[in-house]
Amino acid sequence: DGAIDTQSREATLTWVATGERAGAATRGEKNNHDYVEMKTSLPDIDREVSYYHVWLLSRLPYDFFSLGEMVTDDDGYFVLEWEASDERDYSHYAQVIITVNEYQGSADPGVHVVDGEFGT
């Protein structure tokens, strides 16, 4: 039961198409592992076919990896909670991206719909 780091950083998530706010992401450290939490108001999608997928991106050196599929909470917001399984430093992954992927499609990032950047 580790305490949440008070130096957590936030990112405002915005729609790529309009620049309007879509939600927020927070990152920090719990139990000596990096974590990311997100809460967004995304439109409903056909959950039999598609899902919202979250990625962290590093520009230098260029790299990205999956944080996983978003789920909905009791209030209907799309949320994600991710905690690293190792003690590696993920702080250089400053951009968070939400894509729409299809279950029967590629495992690579799908259509980029929302993004944000953590303060450095």
Secondary structure, 3 states (H helix, E strand, C coil): CCCCCCCCEEEEEEECCCCCEEEEEEEEEECCEEEEEEEECCCCCCCCCEEEEEEEEECCCCEEEEEEECEECCCCCEEEEEECCCCCCCCCCCEEEEEEEECCCCCCCCEEEEEEECCC
